[in-house]
Amino acid sequence: MLHTLKPYSGSTHRKKRVARGNAAGGGTTGGRGTKGQQSRAGKGRRLGFEGGQTPLIRRQPKLGGFLNPNRIECEPLNLDVLETLEAGSYDASSLKRAKVVKTNKPVKLLGRGKVTKKFALTVHAVSKSAKTAIESAGGSVTLV
């Protein structure tokens, strides 16, 4: 039973009580060595203390920059990826069904690659080069 379990004899021992006199075997310096910061009473130092060296937190640049809280992150869709699809009309959900878009983020059409097929696209954002490429191939781009 669990309540009868105990460690093997000799596998455990009591903690040595240091600095309780030389007769106890850990007297005088009590295992701290002689002199130095570590040997003194009250030797605890604050978190991040580096022995008098300028700490890492003070070596870092003072200001952290700026993250726009209103930033809208879009999933990119390039023309060369679009070219793998059949010609036709697509919106964000049909592009996801075609496994060209992977997430539910807004879709932005970008201009890498060439388009030869006629596409009618409904996306959230489009670059100028992508729009001109789609329209020169006879297609159209509509923004949501």
C-alpha positions in Angstrom: 0.0 0.0 0.0 1.1 3.6 -0.6 1.1 4.6 3.0 3.6 1.8 3.9 6.2 2.9 1.3 9.5 4.3 2.6 13.0 4.9 1.1 15.7 2.2 1.2 17.8 2.3 4.2 20.9 4.4 3.7 19.4 6.2 0.6 18.5 9.3 2.6 20.3 11.3 5.3 19.7 14.4 7.4 20.9 17.8 6.0 24.2 18.9 7.6 23.7 22.0 9.8 26.7 24.2 9.0 28.1 27.1 11.0 27.3 25.4 14.3 30.8 25.2 15.6 34.0 23.4 14.6 33.1 20.3 16.5 30.1 19.9 14.2 32.3 19.7 11.2 31.1 22.8 9.4 32.2 25.6 11.7 34.2 28.8 11.2 33.3 29.9 7.7 30.4 27.4 7.4 31.2 26.3 3.8 31.2 29.8 2.4 35.0 30.1 1.9 37.0 33.0 3.2 36.3 36.7 2.5 34.5 38.0 -0.6 30.9 39.0 -1.3 29.5 35.5 -1.1 30.9 34.9 2.4 29.2 37.9 4.1 25.9 37.9 5.9 23.0 39.3 3.9 24.7 38.4 0.7 21.5 38.4 -1.4 21.7 40.7 -4.4 18.8 41.9 -6.6 17.7 40.1 -9.7 19.9 41.0 -12.7 22.9 42.1 -10.5 26.2 41.6 -12.5 28.8 42.3 -9.9 29.1 46.0 -10.5 29.1 45.7 -14.3 26.4 47.8 -16.0 23.5 45.5 -16.0 21.9 44.2 -19.2 18.6 46.1 -18.5 20.6 49.4 -18.4 22.6 48.5 -21.5 19.5 48.2 -23.6 18.0 51.0 -25.6 15.8 53.2 -23.5 12.7 53.4 -25.7 11.0 50.3 -27.3 9.6 51.7 -30.5 6.0 51.6 -31.7 3.5 48.9 -32.6 0.3 50.1 -34.3 -2.6 48.7 -32.4 -4.9 49.1 -35.4 -2.7 47.3 -37.9 -4.6 44.9 -40.1 -2.5 41.9 -41.1 -3.4 40.4 -44.5 -2.6 37.1 -46.0 -0.6 37.7 -49.3 -1.7 36.1 -52.5 0.6 36.5 -55.5 -0.2 36.3 -59.2 2.0 33.2 -59.8 0.0 31.3 -57.2 -3.3 32.5 -58.7 -2.1 31.3 -62.2 -2.3 27.7 -60.9 -6.1 28.0 -60.7 -8.7 27.7 -63.5 -10.0 31.0 -65.0 -13.1 32.3 -63.3 -14.4 34.3 -60.4 -13.1 33.9 -56.9 -13.7 35.5 -53.5 -11.9 34.9 -50.2 -13.9 31.9 -49.2 -13.5 30.2 -52.6 -9.8 30.9 -52.6 -9.6 29.1 -49.2 -11.5 26.1 -50.6 -9.1 26.0 -53.5 -6.3 25.9 -50.8 -4.5 28.9 -52.2 -5.3 30.9 -49.0 -4.6 29.1 -45.7 -6.0 31.4 -42.9 -9.1 33.5 -42.3 -7.2 36.8 -42.5 -8.1 39.4 -45.1 -6.6 38.6 -48.5 -4.3 41.0 -50.3 -3.4 40.4 -53.9 0.3 41.1 -54.7 2.0 41.4 -58.1 4.7 38.7 -58.2 4.4 36.6 -61.3 2.4 36.9 -64.5 -1.3 36.3 -65.3 -2.6 34.9 -68.6 -6.1 33.8 -67.6 -9.2 35.9 -67.0 -10.0 36.2 -63.3 -12.8 38.1 -61.6 -11.5 38.5 -58.0 -13.2 39.9 -54.9 -10.4 40.5 -52.3 -9.8 42.9 -49.3 -6.8 44.7 -50.7 -4.7 44.8 -53.9 -1.4 46.3 -55.0 -1.2 48.6 -58.1 0.9 46.2 -60.1 -1.4 43.2 -59.4 -4.5 45.2 -60.4 -2.9 46.3 -63.7 -1.8 42.8 -64.4 -5.2 41.3 -63.8 -7.0 44.0 -65.9 -4.5 43.7 -68.8 -5.3 39.9 -68.9 -9.0 40.8 -69.2 -10.0 40.2 -65.6 -11.3 42.5 -62.9 -10.6 43.1 -59.2 -13.3 44.1 -56.7 -12.5 45.3 -53.2 -14.6 44.1 -50.3 
